[in-house]
Amino acid sequence: MVLRGGRCGGGRRATTRHRLLTNPVYAGAYVFGRTATRTRVEDGRKVVTHGVARRREDWAVLIRDHHDGYISWYRV
């Protein structure tokens, strides 16, 4: 992405923009269960990974139009 002045936008700002534009809360939805925890055994030890993204159809709760959104639902 090229910003004013010909500078490239990236890094932390790009990550923040992406998270904002893909978070359903900003589109007016209430969501629960977007992430999961995975547990596996590696070298005889338990390894837990938090924040593993789930598919939209696997979310526990999704209430569209829960509140006024800042962005369109179709951008999410």
C-alpha positions as CSV (number, residue, x, y, z in Angstrom):
1,M,0.0,0.0,0.0
2,V,1.4,3.4,-0.9
3,L,0.5,6.3,1.3
4,R,0.8,10.0,0.8
5,G,4.3,11.2,0.0
6,G,5.1,7.9,-1.8
7,R,5.9,6.0,1.4
8,C,5.0,2.4,1.8
9,G,2.6,1.6,4.6
10,G,3.3,-1.6,6.4
11,G,4.5,-3.1,9.6
12,R,2.5,-2.3,12.7
13,R,0.0,0.1,11.0
14,A,-0.8,-2.4,8.3
15,T,-1.5,-5.1,11.0
16,T,-3.7,-2.7,12.9
17,R,-5.7,-1.8,9.8
18,H,-6.1,-5.5,8.9
19,R,-7.3,-6.4,12.4
20,L,-9.8,-3.5,12.4
21,L,-11.2,-4.4,8.9
22,T,-11.5,-8.1,9.7
23,N,-12.9,-7.9,13.2
24,P,-16.7,-8.4,13.1
25,V,-17.2,-6.2,16.2
26,Y,-16.5,-3.2,14.1
27,A,-19.2,-4.3,11.6
28,G,-21.8,-4.3,14.4
29,A,-21.7,-8.0,15.3
30,Y,-21.4,-9.8,18.6
31,V,-19.1,-12.7,18.3
32,F,-17.9,-15.4,20.8
33,G,-15.6,-18.3,20.0
34,R,-13.5,-16.9,17.2
35,T,-10.4,-18.5,18.5
36,A,-9.7,-21.9,20.1
37,T,-6.9,-23.6,22.1
38,R,-5.1,-26.6,20.7
39,T,-3.2,-29.1,22.8
40,R,-0.6,-31.5,21.4
41,V,2.1,-33.7,22.8
42,E,5.6,-32.9,21.6
43,D,8.7,-34.9,22.9
44,G,6.6,-36.2,25.7
45,R,5.4,-32.8,26.9
46,K,2.1,-31.0,26.5
47,V,2.2,-28.0,24.3
48,V,-0.7,-25.6,24.3
49,T,-1.3,-23.1,21.5
50,H,-3.8,-20.3,22.3
51,G,-5.6,-18.1,19.8
52,V,-6.0,-20.5,16.9
53,A,-8.5,-19.0,14.5
54,R,-11.7,-20.9,13.8
55,R,-13.7,-20.8,10.6
56,R,-16.8,-18.5,10.7
57,E,-19.2,-21.4,10.7
58,D,-17.5,-22.9,13.8
59,W,-17.9,-19.7,15.9
60,A,-20.0,-20.4,19.0
61,V,-22.0,-17.2,18.8
62,L,-22.5,-14.7,15.9
63,I,-25.2,-12.1,16.2
64,R,-25.2,-9.7,13.2
65,D,-26.6,-6.2,13.6
66,H,-26.1,-6.4,17.4
67,H,-25.0,-2.8,17.4
68,D,-24.2,0.0,15.0
69,G,-21.1,-0.8,13.1
70,Y,-18.3,1.4,11.9
71,I,-17.7,-0.6,8.7
72,S,-19.8,-2.6,6.3
73,W,-20.4,-6.3,7.2
74,Y,-19.2,-7.2,3.7
75,R,-15.7,-5.9,4.4
76,V,-15.3,-8.4,7.2
